[in-house]
Amino acid sequence: MMSYKKLWKLLIDRDMSKKDLAELADLSQYTINKLNNSGTVTTETLTKICIALNCDVGDICEVVAA
C-alpha cells in the first residue's frame, strides 16, 4: 500500500493547501481525494506533483505494509 503522509507533511512545511497543490500540479479534486485516501494514482500524477513541488517521488510517498 502507498502512503502519502510525506506529501501532506511537505505541504504543511511549505504552507500549502491541497487546493494549492491541485492548482499548481493541474490535478482534479478527485485525484486529490484518491491521494488523501491512499488510493492508487498514476505515475503521471506523481510526476506532476514532483515537478510542481520540485522534489523526488521518494519525498512524497512510500510503500508501507498493509
CHARMM internal coordinates of N, CA and C (Angstrom, degrees):
IC EDIT
DIST 1 N 1 CA 1.4488
DIST 1 CA 1 C 1.5326
ANGL 1 N 1 CA 1 C 108.47
DIST 1 C 2 N 1.3060
ANGL 1 CA 1 C 2 N 115.16
DIHE 1 N 1 CA 1 C 2 N 144.56
DIST 2 N 2 CA 1.4635
ANGL 1 C 2 N 2 CA 120.55
DIHE 1 CA 1 C 2 N 2 CA 178.62
DIST 2 CA 2 C 1.5275
ANGL 2 N 2 CA 2 C 109.88
DIHE 1 C 2 N 2 CA 2 C -93.49
DIST 2 C 3 N 1.3053
ANGL 2 CA 2 C 3 N 114.86
DIHE 2 N 2 CA 2 C 3 N 139.35
DIST 3 N 3 CA 1.4626
ANGL 2 C 3 N 3 CA 121.32
DIHE 2 CA 2 C 3 N 3 CA 174.16
DIST 3 CA 3 C 1.5258
ANGL 3 N 3 CA 3 C 108.07
DIHE 2 C 3 N 3 CA 3 C -115.46
DIST 3 C 4 N 1.3158
ANGL 3 CA 3 C 4 N 115.84
DIHE 3 N 3 CA 3 C 4 N 134.67
DIST 4 N 4 CA 1.4626
ANGL 3 C 4 N 4 CA 121.37
DIHE 3 CA 3 C 4 N 4 CA 179.00
DIST 4 CA 4 C 1.5265
ANGL 4 N 4 CA 4 C 111.37
DIHE 3 C 4 N 4 CA 4 C -110.30
DIST 4 C 5 N 1.3314
ANGL 4 CA 4 C 5 N 116.96
DIHE 4 N 4 CA 4 C 5 N 22.56
DIST 5 N 5 CA 1.4678
ANGL 4 C 5 N 5 CA 120.78
DIHE 4 CA 4 C 5 N 5 CA 178.76
DIST 5 CA 5 C 1.5242
ANGL 5 N 5 CA 5 C 111.32
DIHE 4 C 5 N 5 CA 5 C -57.86
DIST 5 C 6 N 1.3324
ANGL 5 CA 5 C 6 N 116.17
DIHE 5 N 5 CA 5 C 6 N -35.68
DIST 6 N 6 CA 1.4663
ANGL 5 C 6 N 6 CA 119.87
DIHE 5 CA 5 C 6 N 6 CA 178.61
DIST 6 CA 6 C 1.5255
ANGL 6 N 6 CA 6 C 110.87
DIHE 5 C 6 N 6 CA 6 C -62.48
DIST 6 C 7 N 1.3253
ANGL 6 CA 6 C 7 N 116.43
DIHE 6 N 6 CA 6 C 7 N -37.39
DIST 7 N 7 CA 1.4648
ANGL 6 C 7 N 7 CA 120.49
DIHE 6 CA 6 C 7 N 7 CA 178.64
DIST 7 CA 7 C 1.5184
ANGL 7 N 7 CA 7 C 110.35
DIHE 6 C 7 N 7 CA 7 C -63.74
DIST 7 C 8 N 1.3239
ANGL 7 CA 7 C 8 N 117.12
DIHE 7 N 7 CA 7 C 8 N -46.84
DIST 8 N 8 CA 1.4672
ANGL 7 C 8 N 8 CA 120.30
DIHE 7 CA 7 C 8 N 8 CA -177.44
DIST 8 CA 8 C 1.5245
ANGL 8 N 8 CA 8 C 110.70
DIHE 7 C 8 N 8 CA 8 C -65.75
DIST 8 C 9 N 1.3505
ANGL 8 CA 8 C 9 N 116.99
DIHE 8 N 8 CA 8 C 9 N -36.69
DIST 9 N 9 CA 1.4610
ANGL 8 C 9 N 9 CA 119.88
DIHE 8 CA 8 C 9 N 9 CA 176.59
DIST 9 CA 9 C 1.5265
ANGL 9 N 9 CA 9 C 110.42
DIHE 8 C 9 N 9 CA 9 C -65.80
DIST 9 C 10 N 1.3265
ANGL 9 CA 9 C 10 N 116.53
DIHE 9 N 9 CA 9 C 10 N -40.49
DIST 10 N 10 CA 1.4624
ANGL 9 C 10 N 10 CA 120.96
DIHE 9 CA 9 C 10 N 10 CA 178.72
DIST 10 CA 10 C 1.5280
ANGL 10 N 10 CA 10 C 110.50
DIHE 9 C 10 N 10 CA 10 C -61.77
DIST 10 C 11 N 1.3322
ANGL 10 CA 10 C 11 N 116.81
DIHE 10 N 10 CA 10 C 11 N -41.12
DIST 11 N 11 CA 1.4680
ANGL 10 C 11 N 11 CA 120.06
DIHE 10 CA 10 C 11 N 11 CA 177.95
DIST 11 CA 11 C 1.5303
ANGL 11 N 11 CA 11 C 110.57
DIHE 10 C 11 N 11 CA 11 C -63.31
DIST 11 C 12 N 1.3230
ANGL 11 CA 11 C 12 N 116.96
DIHE 11 N 11 CA 11 C 12 N -42.56
DIST 12 N 12 CA 1.4662
ANGL 11 C 12 N 12 CA 120.41
DIHE 11 CA 11 C 12 N 12 CA 178.31
DIST 12 CA 12 C 1.5242
ANGL 12 N 12 CA 12 C 110.19
DIHE 11 C 12 N 12 CA 12 C -61.82
DIST 12 C 13 N 1.3375
ANGL 12 CA 12 C 13 N 115.78
DIHE 12 N 12 CA 12 C 13 N -45.77
DIST 13 N 13 CA 1.4673
ANGL 12 C 13 N 13 CA 120.16
DIHE 12 CA 12 C 13 N 13 CA -179.78
DIST 13 CA 13 C 1.5254
ANGL 13 N 13 CA 13 C 111.92
DIHE 12 C 13 N 13 CA 13 C -60.38
DIST 13 C 14 N 1.3320
ANGL 13 CA 13 C 14 N 116.16
DIHE 13 N 13 CA 13 C 14 N -30.58
DIST 14 N 14 CA 1.4693
ANGL 13 C 14 N 14 CA 120.67
DIHE 13 CA 13 C 14 N 14 CA -178.91
DIST 14 CA 14 C 1.5272
ANGL 14 N 14 CA 14 C 112.30
DIHE 13 C 14 N 14 CA 14 C -97.16
DIST 14 C 15 N 1.3317
ANGL 14 CA 14 C 15 N 115.82
DIHE 14 N 14 CA 14 C 15 N 7.41
DIST 15 N 15 CA 1.4637
ANGL 14 C 15 N 15 CA 122.00
DIHE 14 CA 14 C 15 N 15 CA 179.94
DIST 15 CA 15 C 1.5296
ANGL 15 N 15 CA 15 C 111.16
DIHE 14 C 15 N 15 CA 15 C 54.50
DIST 15 C 16 N 1.3321
ANGL 15 CA 15 C 16 N 115.48
DIHE 15 N 15 CA 15 C 16 N 46.93
DIST 16 N 16 CA 1.4647
ANGL 15 C 16 N 16 CA 122.08
DIHE 15 CA 15 C 16 N 16 CA 179.60
DIST 16 CA 16 C 1.5229
ANGL 16 N 16 CA 16 C 109.77
DIHE 15 C 16 N 16 CA 16 C -117.19
DIST 16 C 17 N 1.3149
ANGL 16 CA 16 C 17 N 115.83
DIHE 16 N 16 CA 16 C 17 N 149.69
DIST 17 N 17 CA 1.4567
ANGL 16 C 17 N 17 CA 121.15
DIHE 16 CA 16 C 17 N 17 CA 175.18
DIST 17 CA 17 C 1.5286
ANGL 17 N 17 CA 17 C 109.34
DIHE 16 C 17 N 17 CA 17 C -97.77
DIST 17 C 18 N 1.3221
ANGL 17 CA 17 C 18 N 115.42
DIHE 17 N 17 CA 17 C 18 N 169.10
DIST 18 N 18 CA 1.4649
ANGL 17 C 18 N 18 CA 119.72
DIHE 17 CA 17 C 18 N 18 CA 175.85
DIST 18 CA 18 C 1.5254
ANGL 18 N 18 CA 18 C 109.97
DIHE 17 C 18 N 18 CA 18 C -64.70
DIST 18 C 19 N 1.3143
ANGL 18 CA 18 C 19 N 116.26
DIHE 18 N 18 CA 18 C 19 N -33.42
DIST 19 N 19 CA 1.4651
ANGL 18 C 19 N 19 CA 120.22
DIHE 18 CA 18 C 19 N 19 CA 176.81
DIST 19 CA 19 C 1.5308
ANGL 19 N 19 CA 19 C 110.05
DIHE 18 C 19 N 19 CA 19 C -64.82
DIST 19 C 20 N 1.3296
ANGL 19 CA 19 C 20 N 117.07
DIHE 19 N 19 CA 19 C 20 N -41.36
DIST 20 N 20 CA 1.4675
ANGL 19 C 20 N 20 CA 120.98
DIHE 19 CA 19 C 20 N 20 CA 176.62
DIST 20 CA 20 C 1.5261
ANGL 20 N 20 CA 20 C 110.23
DIHE 19 C 20 N 20 CA 20 C -58.50
DIST 20 C 21 N 1.3355
ANGL 20 CA 20 C 21 N 116.14
DIHE 20 N 20 CA 20 C 21 N -44.81
DIST 21 N 21 CA 1.4597
ANGL 20 C 21 N 21 CA 120.61
DIHE 20 CA 20 C 21 N 21 CA 179.38
DIST 21 CA 21 C 1.5208
ANGL 21 N 21 CA 21 C 110.76
DIHE 20 C 21 N 21 CA 21 C -61.65
DIST 21 C 22 N 1.3226
ANGL 21 CA 21 C 22 N 116.63
DIHE 21 N 21 CA 21 C 22 N -45.29
DIST 22 N 22 CA 1.4639
ANGL 21 C 22 N 22 CA 120.58
DIHE 21 CA 21 C 22 N 22 CA -179.54
DIST 22 CA 22 C 1.5240
ANGL 22 N 22 CA 22 C 110.98
DIHE 21 C 22 N 22 CA 22 C -57.91
DIST 22 C 23 N 1.3153
ANGL 22 CA 22 C 23 N 116.43
DIHE 22 N 22 CA 22 C 23 N -43.60
DIST 23 N 23 CA 1.4627
ANGL 22 C 23 N 23 CA 120.32
DIHE 22 CA 22 C 23 N 23 CA -179.47
DIST 23 CA 23 C 1.5233
ANGL 23 N 23 CA 23 C 111.48
DIHE 22 C 23 N 23 CA 23 C -69.56
DIST 23 C 24 N 1.3171
ANGL 23 CA 23 C 24 N 117.09
DIHE 23 N 23 CA 23 C 24 N -43.76
DIST 24 N 24 CA 1.4598
ANGL 23 C 24 N 24 CA 121.91
DIHE 23 CA 23 C 24 N 24 CA -177.42
DIST 24 CA 24 C 1.5294
ANGL 24 N 24 CA 24 C 112.02
DIHE 23 C 24 N 24 CA 24 C -66.53
DIST 24 C 25 N 1.3332
ANGL 24 CA 24 C 25 N 116.78
DIHE 24 N 24 CA 24 C 25 N -39.47
DIST 25 N 25 CA 1.4651
ANGL 24 C 25 N 25 CA 121.54
DIHE 24 CA 24 C 25 N 25 CA -176.88
DIST 25 CA 25 C 1.5248
ANGL 25 N 25 CA 25 C 112.66
DIHE 24 C 25 N 25 CA 25 C -97.00
DIST 25 C 26 N 1.3281
ANGL 25 CA 25 C 26 N 117.53
DIHE 25 N 25 CA 25 C 26 N 2.24
DIST 26 N 26 CA 1.4659
ANGL 25 C 26 N 26 CA 122.62
DIHE 25 CA 25 C 26 N 26 CA -179.12
DIST 26 CA 26 C 1.5325
ANGL 26 N 26 CA 26 C 111.10
DIHE 25 C 26 N 26 CA 26 C 57.14
DIST 26 C 27 N 1.3344
ANGL 26 CA 26 C 27 N 115.47
DIHE 26 N 26 CA 26 C 27 N 53.82
DIST 27 N 27 CA 1.4573
ANGL 26 C 27 N 27 CA 122.24
DIHE 26 CA 26 C 27 N 27 CA 179.54
DIST 27 CA 27 C 1.5219
ANGL 27 N 27 CA 27 C 109.84
DIHE 26 C 27 N 27 CA 27 C -112.85
DIST 27 C 28 N 1.3206
ANGL 27 CA 27 C 28 N 115.82
DIHE 27 N 27 CA 27 C 28 N 149.73
DIST 28 N 28 CA 1.4631
ANGL 27 C 28 N 28 CA 120.35
DIHE 27 CA 27 C 28 N 28 CA 177.56
DIST 28 CA 28 C 1.5281
ANGL 28 N 28 CA 28 C 110.09
DIHE 27 C 28 N 28 CA 28 C -80.51
DIST 28 C 29 N 1.3179
ANGL 28 CA 28 C 29 N 115.56
DIHE 28 N 28 CA 28 C 29 N 162.52
DIST 29 N 29 CA 1.4619
ANGL 28 C 29 N 29 CA 120.36
DIHE 28 CA 28 C 29 N 29 CA 176.17
DIST 29 CA 29 C 1.5243
ANGL 29 N 29 CA 29 C 109.75
DIHE 28 C 29 N 29 CA 29 C -63.75
DIST 29 C 30 N 1.3226
ANGL 29 CA 29 C 30 N 117.07
DIHE 29 N 29 CA 29 C 30 N -33.31
DIST 30 N 30 CA 1.4655
ANGL 29 C 30 N 30 CA 121.91
DIHE 29 CA 29 C 30 N 30 CA 177.00
DIST 30 CA 30 C 1.5308
ANGL 30 N 30 CA 30 C 110.46
DIHE 29 C 30 N 30 CA 30 C -58.94
DIST 30 C 31 N 1.3302
ANGL 30 CA 30 C 31 N 116.84
DIHE 30 N 30 CA 30 C 31 N -44.80
DIST 31 N 31 CA 1.4647
ANGL 30 C 31 N 31 CA 121.24
DIHE 30 CA 30 C 31 N 31 CA 179.75
DIST 31 CA 31 C 1.5232
ANGL 31 N 31 CA 31 C 110.93
DIHE 30 C 31 N 31 CA 31 C -65.80
DIST 31 C 32 N 1.3222
ANGL 31 CA 31 C 32 N 117.14
DIHE 31 N 31 CA 31 C 32 N -41.66
DIST 32 N 32 CA 1.4676
ANGL 31 C 32 N 32 CA 120.66
DIHE 31 CA 31 C 32 N 32 CA 177.01
DIST 32 CA 32 C 1.5273
ANGL 32 N 32 CA 32 C 109.81
DIHE 31 C 32 N 32 CA 32 C -60.62
DIST 32 C 33 N 1.3284
ANGL 32 CA 32 C 33 N 117.37
DIHE 32 N 32 CA 32 C 33 N -41.24
DIST 33 N 33 CA 1.4645
ANGL 32 C 33 N 33 CA 121.24
DIHE 32 CA 32 C 33 N 33 CA 178.20
DIST 33 CA 33 C 1.5224
ANGL 33 N 33 CA 33 C 111.22
DIHE 32 C 33 N 33 CA 33 C -63.37
DIST 33 C 34 N 1.3413
ANGL 33 CA 33 C 34 N 117.25
DIHE 33 N 33 CA 33 C 34 N -40.13
DIST 34 N 34 CA 1.4632
ANGL 33 C 34 N 34 CA 120.43
DIHE 33 CA 33 C 34 N 34 CA 177.50
DIST 34 CA 34 C 1.5242
ANGL 34 N 34 CA 34 C 110.36
DIHE 33 C 34 N 34 CA 34 C -61.82
DIST 34 C 35 N 1.3282
ANGL 34 CA 34 C 35 N 116.65
DIHE 34 N 34 CA 34 C 35 N -43.22
DIST 35 N 35 CA 1.4614
ANGL 34 C 35 N 35 CA 120.54
DIHE 34 CA 34 C 35 N 35 CA 177.35
DIST 35 CA 35 C 1.5267
ANGL 35 N 35 CA 35 C 110.46
DIHE 34 C 35 N 35 CA 35 C -62.37
DIST 35 C 36 N 1.3113
ANGL 35 CA 35 C 36 N 116.16
DIHE 35 N 35 CA 35 C 36 N -42.98
DIST 36 N 36 CA 1.4601
ANGL 35 C 36 N 36 CA 121.72
DIHE 35 CA 35 C 36 N 36 CA -178.36
DIST 36 CA 36 C 1.5243
ANGL 36 N 36 CA 36 C 111.58
DIHE 35 C 36 N 36 CA 36 C -61.61
DIST 36 C 37 N 1.3361
ANGL 36 CA 36 C 37 N 116.50
DIHE 36 N 36 CA 36 C 37 N -30.70
DIST 37 N 37 CA 1.4624
ANGL 36 C 37 N 37 CA 121.75
DIHE 36 CA 36 C 37 N 37 CA -179.10
DIST 37 CA 37 C 1.5253
ANGL 37 N 37 CA 37 C 112.33
DIHE 36 C 37 N 37 CA 37 C -99.78
DIST 37 C 38 N 1.3362
ANGL 37 CA 37 C 38 N 116.92
DIHE 37 N 37 CA 37 C 38 N 17.52
DIST 38 N 38 CA 1.4709
ANGL 37 C 38 N 38 CA 123.13
DIHE 37 CA 37 C 38 N 38 CA -178.75
DIST 38 CA 38 C 1.5211
ANGL 38 N 38 CA 38 C 111.75
DIHE 37 C 38 N 38 CA 38 C 55.13
DIST 38 C 39 N 1.3230
ANGL 38 CA 38 C 39 N 115.55
DIHE 38 N 38 CA 38 C 39 N 36.40
DIST 39 N 39 CA 1.4533
ANGL 38 C 39 N 39 CA 120.95
DIHE 38 CA 38 C 39 N 39 CA 178.32
DIST 39 CA 39 C 1.5198
ANGL 39 N 39 CA 39 C 112.12
DIHE 38 C 39 N 39 CA 39 C -80.72
DIST 39 C 40 N 1.3119
ANGL 39 CA 39 C 40 N 115.09
DIHE 39 N 39 CA 39 C 40 N 177.30
DIST 40 N 40 CA 1.4574
ANGL 39 C 40 N 40 CA 121.54
DIHE 39 CA 39 C 40 N 40 CA 179.98
DIST 40 CA 40 C 1.5221
ANGL 40 N 40 CA 40 C 109.73
DIHE 39 C 40 N 40 CA 40 C -83.55
DIST 40 C 41 N 1.3207
ANGL 40 CA 40 C 41 N 115.74
DIHE 40 N 40 CA 40 C 41 N 130.14
DIST 41 N 41 CA 1.4625
ANGL 40 C 41 N 41 CA 121.55
DIHE 40 CA 40 C 41 N 41 CA 174.75
DIST 41 CA 41 C 1.5223
ANGL 41 N 41 CA 41 C 108.28
DIHE 40 C 41 N 41 CA 41 C -128.27
DIST 41 C 42 N 1.3097
ANGL 41 CA 41 C 42 N 116.35
DIHE 41 N 41 CA 41 C 42 N 162.63
DIST 42 N 42 CA 1.4578
ANGL 41 C 42 N 42 CA 120.60
DIHE 41 CA 41 C 42 N 42 CA -177.65
DIST 42 CA 42 C 1.5238
ANGL 42 N 42 CA 42 C 111.38
DIHE 41 C 42 N 42 CA 42 C -78.69
DIST 42 C 43 N 1.3201
ANGL 42 CA 42 C 43 N 114.73
DIHE 42 N 42 CA 42 C 43 N 161.83
DIST 43 N 43 CA 1.4616
ANGL 42 C 43 N 43 CA 119.03
DIHE 42 CA 42 C 43 N 43 CA 174.65
DIST 43 CA 43 C 1.5217
ANGL 43 N 43 CA 43 C 109.85
DIHE 42 C 43 N 43 CA 43 C -65.51
DIST 43 C 44 N 1.3173
ANGL 43 CA 43 C 44 N 117.37
DIHE 43 N 43 CA 43 C 44 N -27.82
DIST 44 N 44 CA 1.4689
ANGL 43 C 44 N 44 CA 120.78
DIHE 43 CA 43 C 44 N 44 CA 176.23
DIST 44 CA 44 C 1.5291
ANGL 44 N 44 CA 44 C 110.04
DIHE 43 C 44 N 44 CA 44 C -62.15
DIST 44 C 45 N 1.3214
ANGL 44 CA 44 C 45 N 116.79
DIHE 44 N 44 CA 44 C 45 N -41.67
DIST 45 N 45 CA 1.4651
ANGL 44 C 45 N 45 CA 121.13
DIHE 44 CA 44 C 45 N 45 CA 177.84
DIST 45 CA 45 C 1.5245
ANGL 45 N 45 CA 45 C 110.63
DIHE 44 C 45 N 45 CA 45 C -62.65
DIST 45 C 46 N 1.3231
ANGL 45 CA 45 C 46 N 116.76
DIHE 45 N 45 CA 45 C 46 N -46.22
DIST 46 N 46 CA 1.4631
ANGL 45 C 46 N 46 CA 120.33
DIHE 45 CA 45 C 46 N 46 CA 179.17
DIST 46 CA 46 C 1.5245
ANGL 46 N 46 CA 46 C 110.69
DIHE 45 C 46 N 46 CA 46 C -62.32
DIST 46 C 47 N 1.3228
ANGL 46 CA 46 C 47 N 116.28
DIHE 46 N 46 CA 46 C 47 N -38.79
DIST 47 N 47 CA 1.4646
ANGL 46 C 47 N 47 CA 120.73
DIHE 46 CA 46 C 47 N 47 CA 178.26
DIST 47 CA 47 C 1.5209
ANGL 47 N 47 CA 47 C 110.80
DIHE 46 C 47 N 47 CA 47 C -63.88
DIST 47 C 48 N 1.3319
ANGL 47 CA 47 C 48 N 117.57
DIHE 47 N 47 CA 47 C 48 N -43.94
DIST 48 N 48 CA 1.4673
ANGL 47 C 48 N 48 CA 121.29
DIHE 47 CA 47 C 48 N 48 CA 178.37
DIST 48 CA 48 C 1.5299
ANGL 48 N 48 CA 48 C 111.07
DIHE 47 C 48 N 48 CA 48 C -58.94
DIST 48 C 49 N 1.3239
ANGL 48 CA 48 C 49 N 115.66
DIHE 48 N 48 CA 48 C 49 N -42.35
DIST 49 N 49 CA 1.4642
ANGL 48 C 49 N 49 CA 120.14
DIHE 48 CA 48 C 49 N 49 CA -179.92
DIST 49 CA 49 C 1.5227
ANGL 49 N 49 CA 49 C 110.45
DIHE 48 C 49 N 49 CA 49 C -65.30
DIST 49 C 50 N 1.3257
ANGL 49 CA 49 C 50 N 116.08
DIHE 49 N 49 CA 49 C 50 N -45.47
DIST 50 N 50 CA 1.4694
ANGL 49 C 50 N 50 CA 120.12
DIHE 49 CA 49 C 50 N 50 CA -179.42
DIST 50 CA 50 C 1.5233
ANGL 50 N 50 CA 50 C 111.51
DIHE 49 C 50 N 50 CA 50 C -62.20
DIST 50 C 51 N 1.3144
ANGL 50 CA 50 C 51 N 117.18
DIHE 50 N 50 CA 50 C 51 N -41.08
DIST 51 N 51 CA 1.4656
ANGL 50 C 51 N 51 CA 120.45
DIHE 50 CA 50 C 51 N 51 CA 178.18
DIST 51 CA 51 C 1.5260
ANGL 51 N 51 CA 51 C 109.87
DIHE 50 C 51 N 51 CA 51 C -65.43
DIST 51 C 52 N 1.3277
ANGL 51 CA 51 C 52 N 116.49
DIHE 51 N 51 CA 51 C 52 N -45.27
DIST 52 N 52 CA 1.4660
ANGL 51 C 52 N 52 CA 120.74
DIHE 51 CA 51 C 52 N 52 CA -178.22
DIST 52 CA 52 C 1.5284
ANGL 52 N 52 CA 52 C 112.02
DIHE 51 C 52 N 52 CA 52 C -63.17
DIST 52 C 53 N 1.3290
ANGL 52 CA 52 C 53 N 116.39
DIHE 52 N 52 CA 52 C 53 N -36.75
DIST 53 N 53 CA 1.4677
ANGL 52 C 53 N 53 CA 120.60
DIHE 52 CA 52 C 53 N 53 CA -176.58
DIST 53 CA 53 C 1.5258
ANGL 53 N 53 CA 53 C 112.82
DIHE 52 C 53 N 53 CA 53 C -98.85
DIST 53 C 54 N 1.3291
ANGL 53 CA 53 C 54 N 115.88
DIHE 53 N 53 CA 53 C 54 N -1.26
DIST 54 N 54 CA 1.4714
ANGL 53 C 54 N 54 CA 121.38
DIHE 53 CA 53 C 54 N 54 CA -179.18
DIST 54 CA 54 C 1.5335
ANGL 54 N 54 CA 54 C 110.73
DIHE 53 C 54 N 54 CA 54 C 53.56
DIST 54 C 55 N 1.3375
ANGL 54 CA 54 C 55 N 114.94
DIHE 54 N 54 CA 54 C 55 N 57.24
DIST 55 N 55 CA 1.4550
ANGL 54 C 55 N 55 CA 120.68
DIHE 54 CA 54 C 55 N 55 CA -178.90
DIST 55 CA 55 C 1.5239
ANGL 55 N 55 CA 55 C 109.80
DIHE 54 C 55 N 55 CA 55 C -143.05
DIST 55 C 56 N 1.3222
ANGL 55 CA 55 C 56 N 116.44
DIHE 55 N 55 CA 55 C 56 N 177.37
DIST 56 N 56 CA 1.4579
ANGL 55 C 56 N 56 CA 122.56
DIHE 55 CA 55 C 56 N 56 CA 176.56
DIST 56 CA 56 C 1.5214
ANGL 56 N 56 CA 56 C 109.58
DIHE 55 C 56 N 56 CA 56 C -99.36
DIST 56 C 57 N 1.3285
ANGL 56 CA 56 C 57 N 116.02
DIHE 56 N 56 CA 56 C 57 N 159.91
DIST 57 N 57 CA 1.4568
ANGL 56 C 57 N 57 CA 120.34
DIHE 56 CA 56 C 57 N 57 CA -177.64
DIST 57 CA 57 C 1.5334
ANGL 57 N 57 CA 57 C 111.28
DIHE 56 C 57 N 57 CA 57 C -59.84
DIST 57 C 58 N 1.3202
ANGL 57 CA 57 C 58 N 118.27
DIHE 57 N 57 CA 57 C 58 N -33.28
DIST 58 N 58 CA 1.4611
ANGL 57 C 58 N 58 CA 121.40
DIHE 57 CA 57 C 58 N 58 CA 177.62
DIST 58 CA 58 C 1.5159
ANGL 58 N 58 CA 58 C 113.51
DIHE 57 C 58 N 58 CA 58 C -66.74
DIST 58 C 59 N 1.3349
ANGL 58 CA 58 C 59 N 116.11
DIHE 58 N 58 CA 58 C 59 N -15.59
DIST 59 N 59 CA 1.4634
ANGL 58 C 59 N 59 CA 120.79
DIHE 58 CA 58 C 59 N 59 CA 177.66
DIST 59 CA 59 C 1.5257
ANGL 59 N 59 CA 59 C 112.41
DIHE 58 C 59 N 59 CA 59 C -81.76
DIST 59 C 60 N 1.3491
ANGL 59 CA 59 C 60 N 116.86
DIHE 59 N 59 CA 59 C 60 N -14.19
DIST 60 N 60 CA 1.4661
ANGL 59 C 60 N 60 CA 119.54
DIHE 59 CA 59 C 60 N 60 CA -174.51
DIST 60 CA 60 C 1.5227
ANGL 60 N 60 CA 60 C 114.42
DIHE 59 C 60 N 60 CA 60 C -118.99
DIST 60 C 61 N 1.3288
ANGL 60 CA 60 C 61 N 118.04
DIHE 60 N 60 CA 60 C 61 N -15.42
DIST 61 N 61 CA 1.4611
ANGL 60 C 61 N 61 CA 118.81
DIHE 60 CA 60 C 61 N 61 CA -179.08
DIST 61 CA 61 C 1.5228
ANGL 61 N 61 CA 61 C 110.92
DIHE 60 C 61 N 61 CA 61 C -152.58
DIST 61 C 62 N 1.3299
ANGL 61 CA 61 C 62 N 114.27
DIHE 61 N 61 CA 61 C 62 N 164.27
DIST 62 N 62 CA 1.4566
ANGL 61 C 62 N 62 CA 120.56
DIHE 61 CA 61 C 62 N 62 CA 175.98
DIST 62 CA 62 C 1.5234
ANGL 62 N 62 CA 62 C 109.02
DIHE 61 C 62 N 62 CA 62 C -154.80
DIST 62 C 63 N 1.3207
ANGL 62 CA 62 C 63 N 115.44
DIHE 62 N 62 CA 62 C 63 N 154.15
DIST 63 N 63 CA 1.4577
ANGL 62 C 63 N 63 CA 121.55
DIHE 62 CA 62 C 63 N 63 CA 177.25
DIST 63 CA 63 C 1.5236
ANGL 63 N 63 CA 63 C 107.77
DIHE 62 C 63 N 63 CA 63 C -85.85
DIST 63 C 64 N 1.3298
ANGL 63 CA 63 C 64 N 115.41
DIHE 63 N 63 CA 63 C 64 N 130.63
DIST 64 N 64 CA 1.4631
ANGL 63 C 64 N 64 CA 120.86
DIHE 63 CA 63 C 64 N 64 CA 178.47
DIST 64 CA 64 C 1.5236
ANGL 64 N 64 CA 64 C 109.21
DIHE 63 C 64 N 64 CA 64 C -126.95
DIST 64 C 65 N 1.3203
ANGL 64 CA 64 C 65 N 116.31
DIHE 64 N 64 CA 64 C 65 N 153.38
DIST 65 N 65 CA 1.4587
ANGL 64 C 65 N 65 CA 120.72
DIHE 64 CA 64 C 65 N 65 CA 177.61
DIST 65 CA 65 C 1.5242
ANGL 65 N 65 CA 65 C 109.51
DIHE 64 C 65 N 65 CA 65 C -66.57
DIST 65 C 66 N 1.3133
ANGL 65 CA 65 C 66 N 115.59
DIHE 65 N 65 CA 65 C 66 N 141.76
DIST 66 N 66 CA 1.4714
ANGL 65 C 66 N 66 CA 120.56
DIHE 65 CA 65 C 66 N 66 CA -177.18
DIST 66 CA 66 C 1.4901
ANGL 66 N 66 CA 66 C 113.42
DIHE 65 C 66 N 66 CA 66 C -74.77
END
COOR INIT
IC SEED 1 N 1 CA 1 C
IC BUILD
